[in-house]
Amino acid sequence: YLLEEIFYGMDYTQLGDAPLRFGCNCSKERVMASLRTLSVEDLEGLIAEGHELDMSCDHCRTPYIVRIPELEAVAAQKARGIVEH
């Protein structure tokens, strides 16, 4: 049992059984939200590099591509003081 490994040498009470499954709640929206935490200068630097961003989720490795127009939109929103969450 996994609990025996985790709680080795400690008393515990098992309350029930459930199948284990991995689920990640990553999304393109979350990737874009992380980019909105960057400064306008940092975003403009990424845009100046001239290529799309190839990002992946740290947990499930789902790939996400952020294109230059998307970066430009985030930078423009930040420059105008528009903050989205």
JOJO-V346563 format. One record per residue. N is the residue number from 1. PHI is phi as a letter, one per 40 degrees, with the letter a starting at -180 (NA if undefined). D_LAST is the distance of its C-alpha to the last C-alpha in Angstrom with 1 decimal. Layout:
# JOJO-V346563
n:N phi:PHI d_last:D_LAST
n:N phi:PHI d_last:D_LAST
This chain:
# JOJO-V346563
n:1 phi:NA d_last:40.1
n:2 phi:c d_last:36.9
n:3 phi:c d_last:37.0
n:4 phi:c d_last:40.4
n:5 phi:c d_last:39.1
n:6 phi:c d_last:36.1
n:7 phi:b d_last:38.2
n:8 phi:d d_last:41.4
n:9 phi:g d_last:43.9
n:10 phi:b d_last:41.9
n:11 phi:c d_last:42.6
n:12 phi:a d_last:39.9
n:13 phi:b d_last:40.0
n:14 phi:c d_last:38.7
n:15 phi:c d_last:37.2
n:16 phi:i d_last:37.0
n:17 phi:b d_last:36.6
n:18 phi:a d_last:33.6
n:19 phi:c d_last:33.2
n:20 phi:c d_last:30.8
n:21 phi:a d_last:28.2
n:22 phi:c d_last:25.4
n:23 phi:b d_last:22.1
n:24 phi:b d_last:19.0
n:25 phi:b d_last:15.7
n:26 phi:c d_last:14.5
n:27 phi:a d_last:13.2
n:28 phi:c d_last:12.7
n:29 phi:c d_last:9.1
n:30 phi:c d_last:8.8
n:31 phi:c d_last:11.1
n:32 phi:c d_last:9.2
n:33 phi:c d_last:6.1
n:34 phi:c d_last:9.3
n:35 phi:c d_last:10.7
n:36 phi:c d_last:8.3
n:37 phi:c d_last:9.7
n:38 phi:c d_last:13.1
n:39 phi:c d_last:15.1
n:40 phi:d d_last:16.2
n:41 phi:c d_last:19.6
n:42 phi:c d_last:18.5
n:43 phi:c d_last:16.9
n:44 phi:c d_last:20.0
n:45 phi:c d_last:22.1
n:46 phi:c d_last:20.7
n:47 phi:c d_last:21.3
n:48 phi:c d_last:24.8
n:49 phi:c d_last:25.7
n:50 phi:g d_last:25.8
n:51 phi:b d_last:24.8
n:52 phi:c d_last:22.0
n:53 phi:c d_last:20.1
n:54 phi:b d_last:21.3
n:55 phi:b d_last:19.1
n:56 phi:a d_last:19.6
n:57 phi:c d_last:18.2
n:58 phi:c d_last:19.9
n:59 phi:c d_last:20.9
n:60 phi:b d_last:22.1
n:61 phi:g d_last:22.5
n:62 phi:c d_last:21.0
n:63 phi:c d_last:21.0
n:64 phi:b d_last:18.3
n:65 phi:b d_last:19.3
n:66 phi:b d_last:17.2
n:67 phi:c d_last:19.4
n:68 phi:d d_last:20.1
n:69 phi:d d_last:19.0
n:70 phi:c d_last:15.5
n:71 phi:c d_last:15.6
n:72 phi:c d_last:17.1
n:73 phi:c d_last:14.5
n:74 phi:c d_last:11.7
n:75 phi:c d_last:14.4
n:76 phi:c d_last:15.4
n:77 phi:c d_last:12.1
n:78 phi:c d_last:12.0
n:79 phi:c d_last:15.7
n:80 phi:c d_last:15.4
n:81 phi:g d_last:12.9
n:82 phi:c d_last:10.1
n:83 phi:b d_last:6.7
n:84 phi:b d_last:3.8
n:85 phi:b d_last:0.0
